[in-house]
Amino acid sequence: MKVYKFGGASVRNPEGIRNLAHIVSLCGDEQLVVVVSAMGKTTNALERVLDALMAGDVVLAQQEWDGIIAYHEDILHALELPKDVLPYRALPALADRANYDFSYDQLVSFGELTSTAIINAYLRKAGLDSCLLDMTRLLRTDATYRDANVCMAESEQRICEAVRQAGHQVCIVQGFIGGTTEGYRTTLGREGSDYTAALVGNFLDAESVTIWKDVPGILNADPRLVKDTVLIPELNYHDAVELSYSGAQIIHPKTIRPIENKHIPLYVKPFGDPTAAGSKIYADAAGPIDVPVYIWRKNQVLITIRPKDFSFVLEQSLNSFFEIIHRHRLKVSLIQSSAVTISVSVDHTRYVDAAIEELREQFRVNYNEHLSLLTIRGTTPEILHKESVGRRILLSQTTRRTARFLISE
């Protein structure tokens, strides 16, 4: 049993879906679970539909929805599949316009449900023994909409039973989405399809999990931002967690633990060259990464608080500060403190403004937007000098091996 995960960029057009079918066919008679994301930029398009519906602009929402349907119909036409493969055609109504997170999960999950329906239909047309499973029924979660927590024991039982009863060589499942006991759809956070693949691999005691990407494997930097990138052929689970937490886009931060718990190797391989070795994450990697690694985390906000009475902030305010950060679901990427201040860098989300307003009830608050966090692992004095010259750096941290710069964009 192996688990493959294909992201939206890989299946954004008919050529990508044909290539997916080719990669699946290379497995021969081996049983396979294929985890698929929404096609192309469908999630972003569905977010625009949601924003229009929340604003009461049904006309704009319908226009965006029609564009999504037309995009998928064009793919169906190119693959010579009937239009009735699409599971949804009519613009859905929001069940609770007052609850953005709940509405988000009910609407945006259409992307994965649609992509998997199309891919399963094409695999069957191509003569592969595939079936479609619904993760909104199988991956049980709580009701923390947009960042749901998985109910592990129940999900494992449901998924193992469904795969066994299906009796097909290939099972197609949705990444990113799950469901509550009440039957409502949930999502696992952006890029959560990697996490889905890791969970499925853990539950099924898979031989391996492979994430197919449009890059050669795990690189030491984003090739769009850094010249002369280097492939990292192997790394251990610890280094993979460090890279993902720092913001490396190649792996979702929650992906590593489920596979590490059962010592399942994780491969990151190039979608365009399925025979290439790519990169391997596993327990027995030869040693630490021996090249500098550059990780950019965009769209950051630096929030700095100080007590209104100039008391020592760490003694009086630490718990209250982070409780507010947690309640507003802000993802902290960097922390720094002094006697009277605490500064954190967080991802900019729709919750930031409300968090700042609540913090102002207790603290003096300053913040800066439009920042990028650059993390360099394996740094040297030469690299530190090169990366700091000519940049407006609001905050920096340096340890034995790692440097971090919060930079104004």
Residue, then its C-alpha position, 0 to 999 in steps of 0.5 A: m500500500k502506497v499513498y500519493k498526493f497531487g496538488g492543485a498545480s499538478v492537476r490544473n489542466p487536462e495534460g496534468i490529469r493525463n500525467l497523473a493517470h500515467i504515474v498511477s499506472l506505473c504502480g502496476d498491481e500495487q494498491l494505492v490511495v491517491v489524495v487530490s487537491a482542488m484543481g489549479k486556483t479553484t480554492n481562491a476562486l471559491e473564496r471570492v464566491l464566498d466573499a461576494l455571498m457574505a457581502g450580499d452580492v449574489v450577481l458577482a457570486q454567480q459570475e465567479w461560480d459560473g467561471i468555476i463551472a466553465y473551467h471544470e467543464d473545459i477540462l471535462h471536454a478535453l478529457e472526453l468526459p460527460k458534464d454530469v461528472l460534476p457533482y455540483r452545478a448550482l450556486p449553493a446558498l449559505a446556511d449561516r452568513a453570520n459565521y464566516d468560518f462555517s460558511y467557508d468550509q461548506l463552500v470551499s470544499f466543493g473544489e476537492l469534491t469536484s476534482t476527485a470526481i473528475i479524476n476518478a472518472y478519467l482513471r476509470k475511462a483510462g482502464l484503471d481500477s479506481c473508486l471514489l471515497d468521500m472524506t467528508r464522511l471518513l475523516r472525522t473532525d471537530a467543529t473548529y471550522r477552517d482549522a479542524n482537529v482530526c478525531m484520530a481513532e474514529s477516522e482511522q477506523r472509518i478510512c481503513e474499513a472504507v478502503r478494505q470494503a472498496g476492493h479497488q486497486v486505486c482509491i481516490v480521496q479528497g485532501f484538505i477536507g473532513g466532516t463533523t458527526e453532524g454532517y457538516r464539512t470542515t477543512l484542515g487549514r490551507e495546504g492541508s492536503d499534505y496532512t491528509a496524505a500523511l494521516v492516510g499513510n499512518f492509518l493504513d500503515a503505508e509503505s510510503v507517502t509521496i507528494w508530487k510537486d512541480v519542482p525536482g524535490i526539496l530545494n534549499a530555496d525557492p527557485r523563484l527567489v534565489k538563484d542556483t538552488v540545490l536539491i536536498p536528496e534526503l533529510n531526517y524528520h527533525d530537519a523537515v519539521e524545522l523547515s516546515y515550521s519556518g515556512a518552507q512551502i514544500i511540506h505542510p507543517k503538520t505532515i511530519r508527525p503522522i509519518e514519523n510515528k510509524h517511520i513511514p518514508l516521505y518522498v517529494k518527487p517531480f510531477g513532470d519526471p516521475t522516474a527521478a529520485g526527488s527527495k526522501i524524508y526518513a528517520d535514517a537520513a545520513g546527516p544534517i543538511d549540509v547547504p544553507v537553506y533559505i526560507w521566505r515567509k511572506n505577508q507577516v505582521l509584527i505585533t509588539i505589546r508593552p504593559k500600560d503601567f511599565s511593569f515587567v511584561l514577562e512577569q505579568s502579561l505572558n499568559s494573557f497575551f498568548e491566550i488572545i493570540h491563540r483565541h484569534r487563531l493567529k499563527v506565530s512564526l517568531i517571538q522576541s521579548s525584552a523586560v517590558t515588551i513582547s514582539v511576535s510575527v504572525d501570518h496576516t489573516r482576517y483575524v489580525d485586526a480583531a486580535i490587535e483591538e483586544l490586545r489594546e484593551q490591556f496593552r500598548v500595541n504597535y504593529n507593522e504590516h507588509l513584512s517578510l520573514l527570511t529564515i536562513r539555516g546553516t548561515t555564515p558571517e558572509i551570508l549574514h552580511k549579504e542578506s542584511v545589506g540594503r534591507r530594512i530589518l525590523l527584527s533579527q535573531t541569530t543562533r548557532r546555525t540559524a538567522r532570522f530577519l523580519i524585513s519590510e517589503 
